[in-house]
């Protein structure tokens, strides 16, 4: 909070926030030049309902808006409308240093401010974006899951239909194929290497527009990531590496902007614009060929089993010493890591054979068929019908 004070220009709370100073839930939202969308974001949060469909009590949730470097009058708009918002809102206006004027650091600041306002450190922190709109059951659904034993929830996002006209038909068609293929790869992972606390249906995305976490679970990590972009995926990876129970939820989805000119370098808008200007841009890094995805999941399953039965871990050296440097092999020894996900994340970074090579858009139809064939083989228990030996991943 001391760092925030150094960067703070102004801070205002509406009457609801002043009347209920100790919320149980905080929603952290970094804001940069979102005058046209931030109102819709807050209004969606004001419409949050409990499991019976009743509006949440006004004092339960605090919305924290961290306006950073806005030049379009966003902060002034927020101040003018503070009392119109039917939910507790605290708005900060900060000027980030030039070297830290990015989405990752802004989200980190917003998260810290939101946590500081919570009634107790066992409260719940939600994260979303100023150009996004949460569905009415977002908070209720995730509260139920977090209080049932999960440490964090990583949800999915859909592009807001209001922005669909900006997306070219060709880009829309590609997006449908990529989503279909990602779903197939997620299913292969779930069948080959099931995780009891994160069962199918699940996904492997992490968007800052749709994350929730128990604050007491944050003690397991040093701090929120301090990177220019990709902080959302890195945060979830950090939680998993510490053995936290993360649920990759597919049901409760947040609408987010599909505009081609966004605010965060390296964000969704940059990705969409790159694909418009260069149609042959490779797919998301996770979308590798289906055969290699299967082999990756199989290797991870064998290593997970060896990790659970530590007596077998030394004998797994032939599997996991995938051309690792000697110093990297030492980092993989039993005792060097406390949790398997930490081992696997390090192995994926270190082993040349595990480097992901994304496919091209032209490969999507073929790889979709290949993934479907793998799933059919797995369903009837005849994996031998598929030639798994072409890949360089399997030991």
N, C-alpha and C positions, 0 to 999 in steps of 0.2 A: 504493500500500500504506500510505502514511502516513495517508491519510484513513481507511482501514479501522481502523488502530490507535486513532484517536480515538473511533471508534464501537463498538469491540470490548468486549464484556462477558466472553466466554469463547471458547475454541477448544480442540477436542479432536480427536485422530486415533486411529484404531484401530491394532492391532499390525501389520496388513498394510501400512498406510500408513507406519508408522515403519520397517518393514523395507525398503520400496521408496520412498525419499524423492524419487526423480526420475522421475516417470512420463513417458511419451511422449504420452499422451492425457489430457486433463482434461474432465470433464463438469460444467458449471456449472449449479446449480439454486437459484434463489431460493425460499425457503420461508416461508410465513406461515400459521399455524394450519392445518396439514395433518396432524394427528396420525393421522387415519384412512387417509391415502393415501400418505404419504411412505415408509412401509416397503415397500409394493408397488412404488413407483418404484425404490428402491434394489435390491430383489430382482431386478427385471427387468434392471437393469444388471449384476448379478452373474451373470446367465445369458447374457451376451453370448458369442458363439461366432465362431470364425474361418471362413474359406471352406470348410474341410473338416468343420466341425461340432464341432470341439473347443472346450472352454471357453478363453477368452482367459487368458493368464497373469495372475496376481493383481497383479503389479507393473506391468502395462502401462497400466492405467487408474486414474485417481484421481477419485473422486466428491467434489465440493465442494458442501456444503450450506450455504447462507447464510440462516440463520434470522433473520428480522427482525421484531421487535415481536410475537412469538408470545405469545398469552394463554391458549392451550388446553393447554399442556404439551408442545407439539411438540418443543422443544429438549431437554427432559428425557427424552422418549421416545427421541430420537435417541441421547442419551448412554447411556441404559440398554442400548440395543441395538447400540452401536458394534461390539462384539466378535462379535456374532452375524452381522453382515453379512459375506458371503463375497467382499468386494471392498474395496480400499483406500478409506477414507472420511475426509475431514477436515470437521468441522462447526464453523461459526462462529455465535456468537450475538451479534447487533448490535442496537443501538437507533438507528434512523434518525431524523434531525431531522423535526419535524412537516411541514416544507415539502417534504421529500423522501421521505416515507413512501408510496411508490408502487411499482408493479411495474417501471416503467422504470428507476428508480434502483437498486432492489434487484438487477435483472438485471445492470446495469452493474457493481455491486460484486462480484457473484458471478463475473462474467467476469474481472475484474481479479485476483481471488484465485486463480482457476483457472489463469490464465496464469502467475502468479508461481510456481506450484508445478511447472511443466513443466521437464523436463530441459534443454531447449534451446528457443530462441525460434522454431525451425522446427517445433515440435510442433503438435498438432491440438487445437482447442477445439470441444467439443460443447456444445450448449445444449438443455435440456429443462425441464419444469415438474414440481413436486412432486406434482401430481395426475395425472401421465401415466405410461404404461408403454411402454417401447421394445421392439420385437420383437427376437428373439435375434440377427439379422444386422445390426442397425442400425449398430453401430460398424464392423463389417467391410465392409459395403457402402459406407459413406461414406468410409472410409479408402482403399479402392480407387479411388474416384472422385477424391478430393483428391490422391492420389499420382499419378494419371494426368494431372493438369494443371489441374483445377478449383481455383478459389480459395475457393469457398464452395458449400454445398449448402443449398437451402431445400426441406424436405420437407413433406408433408401430414399432417393428423391426422384420425382418425376418433373419433367419440364412443364411449366405453367402453360396451359392452352392459349392464354393471352399473348404469348410470345411465339406461338407456332408459325406465324406468318413470316418471321425473320428466317426461319430454317428452310433451306431449299429442299424440294422434294427428294433429290438424290441423297442429301445428307440425312433426311428423315428415314429413307429406305435403308441406308447403311446402319443407322442407329437401331432400327428394328432387328436387323440381322445380328448386330453385335450383342444386343440384349439377349436374343435367343441363344446365341452361342455361349455367352457368359453363364446363362442359366444351366445349360447342359454341362459345362465344366464344373459348376458348383455342385450339380447332382452327382457327377462322377466322383468328386472329392468326398461327398457325403456317403456314398455307397462303399467306396474303397477304404476310406479312413474316417469312420464315423466318430463324432465327438459327442459324448453323452449329454453335456450341458448345452450344446449348440446343434440340435438335430435338424435334419431336413424338414421343411424348406429353410435354407439359409443362403447367405451370399457372402462375398468377401470384400465389399466396398466399405468405405468409411467417409462420409461426407460431413463437414462441419455444420451443414444445414440441418442435421438430424442425428444428434448424439445426446445421450443422457448418462450420468455417472453418479454413483454414491460418493459423497465427498470423503467419507472415512476410508474409501478404497484408494484414494489418491496418495495415501501415505506410502504406498508401495513403489511410487515413482518419484524421482527427484523434483520434477516440475513439469509444467506443460512445455511442449517442444518450442524451441526458439529458432524457427526456420522461416524463410520467406514465404514458402507455399508448401502444400502437402502436409501441413501440421496435423490435419485430421487423421489421415492414415497412420502417420507416425505415432500419434497419441494412442490409437487403438493397438498398434503393434507393441508399444511400450507396456500397456496394460497386460496384454497376453503374455509377453516375455516374463512378466512377474507372476505368472500363474493365476491371474485374475479371470473370473468367469464372465466372459463377454458373449452376449447374445447378438448375432447378426440377424436382426429382425427384418422380415419381408412384408409384414402386414401393414404397419402404420407408416405411410409414406408422406413426405413433405413436398409440396409444390415449390419449385425454385425457378428462377429466371433462365430462359433459353436464349437470351440476347447474345449478339455477336460481339458486342463491345462492352466488356465488364469493367470492374474496378480493381480486381486482384490479378497481377501478372502471374501467369502459369495456371490460372483457374479455368473453369468450364468455358467461359467465353473465348479465351485464347485458343482452347482446344477446338471448339466449333469453327472459329474463324480460320484456323490453320487447315482444317479439313475442307473448308470451302475453297480456299486459295490453292491448296495442293491435295486434290482428290485421292492421290495414291499414298497419302500419309498412313503409316502403319496403324494398326488398331491399338487399343489399350495394352500396356505391357503384359498384363496377365493373360491375354488371349493368344496363347501359343498353340502349336498344332495339337490336335486331340491326343495323338499317341504319346507325345511327350508329357502332356498333362496327366494322362493315366499313369505313366511311369513315375512321375513325380509323386503322385498320391500313394502309389505302391511303396516307393522308397520311404516316404514319410511314415507310412503305417508300420513297416518293419523296424524302423528306428524307434518309433514310439513304443512298440512292444518290447524292444531291447532295453529302452530307458525304464519302463515300468519294472521289468525284471533285471535289476542291476547286475546280476550274476552273468547275464548274457551280453552286457555292454562291451566288455573287451573284445568279444568275438565279433562284434559288429564293426570292428575297425576296417575290415575289407570293404564294407559297404559305405561307410561314411568318409573314409580317407580318399575322397575323389580328387586326386591330384592336388591335395592341399599342401601348402607350404608347411615345413616342420613346425614353425611357431603357431600356425593355424591349427595343426593337429593337436597341439598341446591344449589349445583353447577349447577343444571338443572333448577332452578327457572327462571321465566321470568325476564330479566334484567341482569342476570349473564353472558349471552352470547349475542353478537350483531348479529350473523348470524346463520341460522339454521344448516348449515353444521358443525359449531363448536359444536352445541348441539349434533348432531348426532354422530360425531366422539368421543366425550367424553362419550356418552351413550354406544357406542360399546365397549369402553375400560372398562367401569365400570360395566355394567350389565352382570351377569353370563350367563343368557340365550342367550345373543348375542355373546358369544364366538364362534368363527368359528372353526369347526372341519372338516378338509379336508378329502375328501373321499380317498379310496385306488384305485390304478389303476384297480383292478378287478371290482370295482363298476361302472366304467365309462360307459360301454354299457347300464346297467340298468338305470342309472341316466340320460343318454342322452334321452332314451325313455320316462322317466318320465317328463323331461323338455319339450320335444316335445308335450306330452299330455297336460301339463299345458298351453302351448301356443295355442294349438288347442281350449282348453276350453275358454281361454281369447278371442280368435278371434271371437267366436260365442256368447260370453256373457253368458256362462253357467259354471261359476266357481264352482257352486255347484256339478257338475259332478265329481269334484276332491275332495278327502278327505283331507281337509286342517287342520283338528283338531288334527292330530297325533303329530304335532310339539309342542315343549315346548316354542316356541318363542311368539306365539300370546297370547295376554292378554285375 
